[in-house]
Amino acid sequence: MELRTLRYFVAVAEELHFGRAATRLHMSQPPLSRAIKNLEADVGALLFTRSTAGVTLTAVGTVLLDEARALLDHADRVRVRVSAAAGVATITVGILGDGSDPGVTRLAAAYRRRHPGIDIRVRDTDLTDPTCGLRAGLVDVALTRAPFDGTALTVRALRSDPVGVVLRADDPLARRDRLRLADLSDRRWFQFPQGTDPVWQSYWNGGRPREGPVVRAVQECLQAVLWNGTVGLAPLGHDLPAELAVVPLIDMAPSRVVAVWNEGDTNPLIRTFVQIATAAYRH
């Protein structure tokens, strides 16, 4: 049994719902369901009783839940003790979207100069999780974009970027110098998968319900525009293929680049990381 699979199992056992567990794990439901079925095959027994209302643990699943929690707790303690013995300090950073942002480049260089002995682990995430795995405990701090549900999180603003609408270059609206959201009221917009943070979804839909293809990554957004004529929003200043154009939106709130971490987390590595990030993004 892999630890990752056990984490999947614990999430389903605690949520008692595959959809909610997938949202919590920031993954889609089909691979989660496959992982649980493979685990049941390894165990040789059903772990859940499935119904239209959700799932319930079987007797075997109840036993495995206790053991899985104990194993995962032990694995976490092992990591901490080994790192301490090796004298290795580690911080895991979640990054959303464009890792080539000049702010990220300056931050990486400044952090290496200041803390050459710190092991930096980077987790690149797609657009379905604006907190980059922070709520699931996969990262210590995230470099992302607001707004999103900030419950139990601490958010530090690093920069604000104006926003534009991405269109096919041959779209009549692409010839305009600027646009308003009302100019796009009859268009299809890309959507994020069900379960995505509603505050995040609402922002990238211009504050109102829309219809359009479901996407998970930046490239999928661009391809939706290219192939289907879908419109979507993007921060200004990013390079786009020649077949696409971006027109500034004059009535859209800026997109804020932020550093975010769990409220109350006193890890000193997070504090110094955010201090250096604030300076790096100020230039």
N, C-alpha and C positions, 0 to 999 in steps of 0.2 A: 504494500500500500504506500503510495506517495503522500507526503505531507500535504501537497497541494490538493489532492483528491479528498483528503480528510477535512481540509478547510472548507471545501465545497459542501461536503456532507454535513458538517456542523452548521453551515449557513442555512441549508434547507431544513435541517432538524429544528433550528431555532425559529425560522420564519414560518415553517409548515406551509410553504407556498413556493413553487419553483420560480414564478415570476418575480416575487419580492426578493428571493434569494439571489437571483441573477442581477437584479438592480443593485442590491447590496454589494455584490462582488464585482460590479461594473463589467459584466459580460452578457452576452446574449443567452437566451434560454436553451436553444438546442444543444450546444456543447456541454452545458451544465447537466442536462438530462442524460446525455450520453455518458458523461463521467460517472454519474450515479448508477446507471445501469451496468457499467463496467465494474464498479465497486461491488454491486450486488452479485455479479457473476463471480468475482474473486471470493467473496464471502460465502457464496453458495446458498444465499437466502435473501428474501425480500427485506429491505430496510424500511420501506414506506408502503402504506396502503393508500393508493391514489383514488381520488374521486373528483367530481366536478367542483366540489367545494374547496378542494385543496388536498393536502396530504396529512397523514398521521403516522407516527412511528410505530413499527411493529415491535414485538418483544425483543427481537434480535437488534433492531435499530436502537432501542433504548440502551441496551448493553453497550453497543458500539459507540454511542454518543458519549457515555462516561469515559470510555477508554480513549476515544479520539481527543477529547478535551485534555485528558491527562498527558497524552503523547505530544500534543501541540504545545502545551505549557512547558513540558520538559524540553522540547526542541528550542523554544525561545530562551529558556534558561541556559541551555548549552551554548547558544550563540553569544549571549552576553558574557558568560564565563570565559569562553575561548578568546573572544575579542579582548577582554580585559587582560588575560594572560599574555596575549601576543602584543599588547600595548597598542592595538589598532583602534582608532576612533573613527566611526563611520556615520555619515549622514546620507539619507536617501532623499533625493530631490525629484519631485514629479514635475514634468514640463508638458504643457498643453500646446499643441499647434506647432508654430514655426520655431524650431530650435536655432535657426540662423539669425534670429533677432539680434541686432547689434548689442542690445542690452545684455542678452545672455552671454555673448562673446566677451564683453568687458567684465561681466561678473565672474565668469570662469577664470579669466586671467588674473583678476584681482584676488580671487579666493585662493588660487594656487600659490600666489606670492605670499599671502598672509598666513596660510595654513598648509604648508607643503606635506605635513604628516597626516593630514586628514584624508580618509578614503571616501571619495564622493561617488555615490551610486545614483544613476539617473534612470528614471522610469518615464518613458515617453507614452503619452496616453492619447486616446482619440477624443472626439468632440462630445461623446455621451457622458463624460464624467468631468465636469469643470473643476473638481477638486483633486483630480489626478490620483485617486486612490487614497486620499487622506483619511476619509471617514472609515475606510476598511482597514486602516493601519498599515497600508503598503508603502507609504512615504512619510517622512518627518515634516517636510515643508513642500509647498507647491508654488510654482511660478505659473500663473494662469491669468484668466481674464474674468472680470466681474461684469454683470451681477449674477449671483447664484444664491441659494439658500445659505445664509451665513450662521445658522444656529450652531452654537457651541464652537465656533471658529473665531480666530483672530485674523483680521485682514489688514494688510498694510499696502496702501496705494503706492505704486512705483512710477506710473506714467499714464497719461490719457491720450488716446489716439482717435482722431475723427474717423467716422465710418462712411463707407460708400456702398453703392449697390453694384454687384457684379453682373454683367450682361454679356451676351454675345456681341462681338465687335460690329456685326451687321444689324443689330437691333436698332430700330429708329431712335429709341431713348438713349442709346450710347453716344449719340452726337450732341446731347445736351451738356451744358456746363455744370449743371446742378439739378437735383431732383428733390421732390418731396415724397413722403411715404404714400400720400394720396395718389401720386402718379402710378403707383404699382398695385393699386387695389384690385385690379382684375387679373393679376399674374399669379402663377403657381410659384410657391416658395419651397425650398428644401426643408424637411422636417427631421428631427432626431427621433430615435426609437422610443417606443412607449416606456415609461418609467424614468426618462431623463428628467433632471431637475426642472420643474415647471418655470421657475424664475428665469433660468438660463434659456429655455426654449422660447419664452415670451419675448425676451430681449431680441434674440436673433430673428424673430418673426415680426419685429416692429411693433410689439405691444398688443397684437390682436391675433385671434385664431386664423390660421392659413391652411391651405391644402397643397400637397406636393409630394415628391419622392422622398423616401427615408434615406438618410446618409449617416455615416459614422465618422468620416475623416475628411480633412481639408480637400484631398484630391478627389474624393467622391463628390463633394460640393461643386468643384470646378467642372467635373465631368457632367454633372447634372445640368449645369448651365450650357455647356458645350453641345451636349447631345439632345437635350430636351427643351432648351430655352428657358429653363427654370431661373428665377432670380433669387439672389441671396445677398446677405450683407457680409462685409469684410472690412477690417481696419485698412485705412489708406496707407500707402507707402510700401506695400508688398508687390513683388514682381509677379506678373501674370503672363500666361502665354499670349502670343500676338493675336490669337483668335478671340480673346476676351478683353473686356474693358471694364473699368470701374469709374462710376460717376459719384461725386460727393452727395450725401444726403444732408440737407440743411436743417431738417427738423428731427434728427436722430441724435440721441444722447451719445457722447463719446464712449468708446470702449476702454475700460480701465485695466491696465496691466497691474497685477497685484501679487504679493507674496502672502500666503495663507498657511496657518498651522492650527493645530488643535488648541482650543482655549485651555489655559492652565498648564500647558506643557512647558516645563522649566528647563528643558534640555539646553545647556549653554551653547551648543553647536548651532541650534536654530537661531538664537539671539544674534550671534556674530554673523551668521549667514544673511539674516535680514538687514543688518546694519550695512554690510558690504553691498548687498543688492540695492539698497536705497541710494547709495552713492553712485553705483554703476549705472543705474537708470536715469540719474539726474543729468548726465552729460548729453 
